[in-house]
Amino acid sequence: MTTQPITTTSEYRDWLKDIKQRVRQAQVKAAVQVNTALLTFYWELGADIVERQKTAKWGSGFLKQLSTDLMVEFPDMKGFSHNNLQYIKRWFSFYSGQVVNCGTACSTIGQQAVAKLVQVPWGHNLVIISKCKDVTEALYYVNKTIEHNWSRNVLTHQMESGLYQREGKAVTNFIETLPAPQSDLAQQLIKDPYTFDFLTLTDDYNERELEKVLTDHITTFLLELGAGFAYVGRQKRLHVGERDFFLDLLFYHTKLHCYVVIELKTGEFEPEYAGKLNFYLKAVDEQLRSERDEPTIGILLCKSRDKVVVEYALSDIQKPMGVSEYQLTRALPENLKPSLPTIEELETEFGNPK
C-alpha cells in the first residue's frame, strides 16, 4: 500500500492552516499584552516623574541622569532615552492636567480612560497628544484607533483632515425618520464637510467627472467616507414605470445594515435635490432592500449649502437623508505644471492606490 505524501492531503493542509492561524492570533495577543504592560509602566513612570519634579530638589538635569542610569541597566530597551522620558512626562501631564468634558459632569481622566490609552501603540499616542487641543478630542481619536485598528499613517490623515470637527455635523432628518439608536449611528457616519484632497479637477468639472475620479480613487474615497462603507457601484440603474433612473453612487453600510445612496452636485444645494433623492431611496427600498436590511439612507454632497434652506427642504421628507458640503483640490494653472511632478508620478513614488 502506497502512503500518500502528507503535504498533499487536504486533512493535513487544513490542520496546518488552522495552526498557522492560531499562531498568528497568539502573536497578536502577545504583542497587545506587551504594549499594554509597557504603556501602563510608562503611565506610572510619568506620574513618578511629575511628582518627583514637584517634591525633590534634584535640579533640572535629573531626567538626563535617570535616562543614563536606566540605559546602563537596560541596554536593550529603547524607551529610556532622554527624549522619550520627556515624551512620557508630557503624555501623562496632557491627560492628568486637563478636565474631560463628560456632559453634565466633568472630571479628570479616570482609570477607564487610562485603560484605553495603553491599548494604543506608543507612536500613535504621541501623534494624538501632539495634534489635539484637549483631552476630549484626544480620547475621541484613541477610541477611533482602537475601534478601526488604524495605522499611524491613517490616524495622522484623519487628524489632519479634522475628522473630530467634521463627524456628525451634517444637516439630516435622521431623528425624525429613523428609530433610535439607528438615528444616532447614522448621524455619526456623515461628516461635514467631506474633504477630497486627493483629487484635482478643473473649475468646470461636472458631476459625472466627479463620480469617475472618486471611483478611480475608491480606496482613498472609502477612507474619507469612514469605516463600514462597502462600494456597490456607480450609475446603478433602477427601472421605475417605463423609465430608467441612475444613482450616482451606491454603497452598503456593514454596521448600519443598510444601503446608502450618494448623490453628487457640483453647485449649491437646491430644494428639489431632496425630492429626487427621496424618490431614489424609495426605489432602492422597493427593489434592492431585503427583509434583513434597515431603511436606505441618502447623502447629498454639494459644493455649498445654506443650512436653513436644507432644514426647510428636509423637514417634510419621509426618507432618511443628510446634506453635506465637500471640498477638493483644484487643478494647477498650466504655467506651474511643468515645474511640479504629475499625479501619476506621485502615485508611483508613494504607492497610492488608484
N, C-alpha and C positions, 0 to 999 in steps of 0.2 A: 504493500500500500504506500503510495507516494504522499508525502506530507506537503501540504500547501505552504509556501513561504509565509511567515507570519505577517510580514508587511503588506501582503496582498489581500488579507482577509478583512472584510468590512467590519467584523466584530472588533478586531484589534484596532483598526483605524478610528472607529467610533470611540473606543475606550481611550486611545491616545489623545484624541481631540478633547475629550472630557477632562483628562488630566491636565492638559495644557491650559484649558480654560480655568481650572481650579488653581493652578499655579499663578496665573495672571491675577486672579481675584485676590489671592493671598498676598501677592506683591503689592497690589494697590492698597489693600488693607494695612499692610505693614508700613507702607510709605505714609499713609494718612496718620497712623498712630505715632510714627516718628515725628512727623511735622507737628502734630498736636502736642506731644510731650515737649518738643524743643520750644515751641512758641509759648507754652504755659510757663516754662522756665524763663523765657525772655520777659514775660509779663511780670513775673515775680522779681526778676533782676532789675527791671525798670523801676519797680516800686522801691526796691532797696536803694538804688542809686539816687532817686529823688529824695528819699528820706535822709540818706547819709549827707547829701549836699545841704540839707536844711540844718542838721544837728551836729555833724562832725566838723572839726576845724582842721581839715586836711589840705586846704588850699585848692586852687582851681585846676591843678595838674593831677589830681588823684585818678581821673579816668584814664589818663595815659599810663599811669603806674599800674592800675588794675588791668589794663589791656596787656601790658608787658608780662605781668605775673601770670595771667591766665594762659597766654600763648606759650609761655615756657612750660607750664604744667600740662597743657593740652595742645601740643604742636600740630596735631592732625585736624583740629577743629578750626573752621574758618570764621566762626561767628564772634570772635573776641578781638577783632581789630578795633582800634580807637574809633574809627568812623562808625562801625556797626554798633558799638556801645552807645554812641551818641544817638544813632537811629533808635535803639531800644528805649533810651530815655525819652526821646521825642514821641515815640509811639505810645508809651504809657501816659505821658503827660497830655497828649492830644485828647485821649478819651477820659482820663480821670479828672482832668481840669475843666471839662465843659459839662453843661447840663443838656440832657437829652429831652427833646420835645416829645412828650408822650401823651398828648391830648389834654385831658382835664387835669392831669397831674404831671409834674416834672421831677426827675431825679437824676443823680449822677449815674454813670454807666454801671449796670449790675452784672452779677455773675453769669446770667443767661447770655448777655451780650458778649462777655469775655469768652464764653464757651464757643461762640460763633467765630470770633476773631481768630482763635487758634486753629480753626479748621481751614483757614485761607493761607496759602503759601506766603512766606515772608516777603518775597518780592512784590506780590500783589498788595500786601498790607502797606508797604512803603509807597507804592503808587497812589493808593487811596488817600493816605494822610497828606501826601504832597499836593493833591489836587482838590481836596474837599475843604469847604469853608467851615463846616461844623460836624458834630457827631451824627446828627440825624441823616445828613447826606451820606456820610461815610458808611454808616450801618446799612443804608439802602444798597450801596454797591457791594458791601460784604455779603448781604443776603442774596443779591443777584448772582454774584460769583459762585456761591455755594449751590444755588438753585440750578444754574445753567452750566456749571463747570467751565467758566470762561478761562481761556488762556490769558496771559498778561497782556498780549497784544490786543486781544478783543476787549478786555477790560479798559485798557487805555483808550481805544477807539470810542467805546461807549461813553466814557467820561468826557473826552474831548468834544464829542458831539452833543453834550449836555442832556443825556438821557434823563437824568433825575428831574431836570426842569421841564422836560417835554412830555414825559409819560403821563397819560391820563388827563391831559389838558385840552383835548378836543371837545368841540361842542357836539353833544349827542342827545338822543332821546331815549337812551337805554333804560333809565329808571322807569319811564312810562311804558315801555314796550317789552321789557324782559323781566322775569321774576328774579328775586334775589336768591342765591348770590351770583347768578349768571350775569346780572346787570353790572355788578361791581367788577367782576372779572373782565367783562367786555370793555368797560370804561378804561381799565388799566392797559389793555392791549393797544389802544390807539394813542399815538403821540401827536403833538402839535408844537412846532412844525416837524415834518419829516425832512431829513437832510440827505439829499442825493449828491454829496460832494464827490462822488466817484464818476460823475457824468460831466461831459462838456457838450453843450448844444448851442447852436446859433440863436440869435434873437427871434427868428421867425419859425422856430420849430413848431410842429403840430402834435396833436395827441397820439397819432399813430407812430410818429418818430419816437416820442417819449416811451410808449409801450415797448417798442423794439429795443431801445437801448437798456431799459430796465430788465427785460428778459434776457438780453445778451449778457448782462451782469447779474444773473439771477442769484448767485451765491451771496454777493455783497448786498443786493436788494433784500434778500431774506434776513440778513443780519440786521439791516436797518428796521425792517418790519418788526422783528423781535422773535423770541422763541415760540415755537408751536405752529408757525405757518408752513404749510406744505403746498407747493406750487402745483396747480392743476392744469392751467393753460391760459393763453391769451386769445381774444376774439372767439370765445366759446359761443357756438351757435345755439340759439333757442328758437324753436318753432312755435309760434303762438297764432292761432287762427290760420290765416292764409299768408302770414308774413314770417320772415326770419329776422331775428334780432341777435346782436353780437355783444357779449360782455367784454369790456376792455381786458380785465384780469380776473381770474378766478382762483381762489385758494381754499384749502380746508384747514381749519384750526384744530389741532390734535388735542388741546386741553379743553377748549370750549365745545368740542364735538359738533362743529357746525361749518357750513360753507361761508366764505367771506368773499363778497363781490367788491372789487375796487374799480372805481371809475375815475379817469384822469381828465382834468380840464386845465387848459393852458392859460385861462384868464381868470377873472373874478367869479366868485360863486354867484349863480343866478337861481332864484326860487324854483324854476322849472326843472333844474337838475335833480332836486329831491323827488319830484313826482316821477321822473323817468327811472331813477334808481329804485323807488318803491315798486314800480312795475317789474323791474328785473328781479327783485327779491321775491316777489310773488311767483314769478315764473320758475325760479330756481327751487323754491319750496314745493311747487307742484310737480316739477319734472325730475329733479335730482335728489331732493332730500328724502331720506329713508325714515322709518319709524324710530330708529335709534338716534337720529340727528336732532340737535336743537335748532331753533329758528335761524335762518340765514341772516347774516349781518352785512350791512353795506358800509363802505368807506368812500367818501368823495374827497379826492385830493385835488385842490385848486391852487392856482398860483397866489391868489389872495382871497380874503373873505371878510365881509362885515359881520361881526358876531351877532348883532341884533337881527340882521336880515336872516341869518342862519337859524336863530332861535325861533323866529316867526315861521320860517318855512318848515321846520321840523315839528312844530307844536301840534299839528293835526295829522301827522304821518303815523300810520299804524305799524309799519315795519321798522325794526331797529336799525338805525344808521347814525353815522357821525361824519363830521366835516372837518378836515384839517388842511392847513397850508403845506406846501413843500418848497424847499429851497434847493437850487442846484448851481453848479459851476458853469459860468459862461465860457464859450469858446474864446480862445485868444485872438486878438487882432492879427491880421495877416502879416504886418510888418514885424511882429515879435516871434512868429512861429519858427523861422529858420534858426534862431539862437537857442531854442529850447528843445528838449527831447520830445518825441511823439508819445502819445498814449500807448501805442504798441511797444515802443522801446522801454517805457517804464514798466509795463506789464511783464515783458520778458525779463527785465532786470530783477524785479521784486517777486515774480511768480504770482501776480494777482490773477484770480480766475476770470475767465470771460463768460 
